[in-house]
Amino acid sequence: MIYPTAESWRDATSKRITLFGMSGLGKTFLANMLRHDGGWFHYSIDYRIGTRYMGEYITDNYKRIAMQHPLLRELLMSDSIYIGSNITFENLAPLSTYLGKPGNADKGGLPFSEYRERQDQHRDAEIRALLDTVYFRRRAQELYGYPHFICDSGGSICEVVDPNDPDDPVLKALSEETLMIWIEGSDAHTEELCRRFDRAPKPMYYMPEFLTAKWAQYLQEKGQTEAEVDPDAFVRWTYAQALAHRQPRYAGMAKWGVTIKAEEVMQIRTPADFDALIQRAIERKA
């Protein structure tokens, strides 16, 4: 680890971290707090994916829909209107909407083949955005003068790395440049995330092998064809299984850094609180 002792973290003039864990446990809360109150540079992986690597896919999809309307088609073809994605750190809806859900087209679903293609696009984009962490860390310090840097990773980071491979290119790059910090949730957090997801199911990225297996299992158990699947029903059915699938992968990634509890994150109010928590996490690791 780049901060092998609590003292090395405490005394560092340049603190560099990558947060990872399930969505909804406090990664973005910490990133926003450190950015606003502590002068940290906030690098959002999901924002980078949605702007740099999938921005054209997203806007082209909007244009494809607009081209079906005669007036909008005419205005687009004459360059009279502009269609773009207004993605922000706080609003990543354009990215998740593009990723979509598989199933019945009348209920907003995508053909499974198209859904898989978009999943593959996201995988490639996420790996590239994660590898860009090195560039943005140096850019933040050398160009803008930020001493501290936080990489706010997406919940699906564990799906695009192999935590048991000591030569995994993404984990090597991240751990050599930043302190990897896992925000570990409890069973109660998992239950709350499942309840929250059930109220408002959202698109998410799955490892190809996991997705293919779950899709086949769902079709068999429900006795449905692809065109009959309710997209929201499928992602609700898959969500808890996806969290269980991710948990050991997060735990494997934690070996590359330190672990803090979601309950501990909830107690943080200031950058000084965060510094103290990371010192304790490093001491626990030692």
Disulfide bonds with the S-S distance in Angstrom:
none
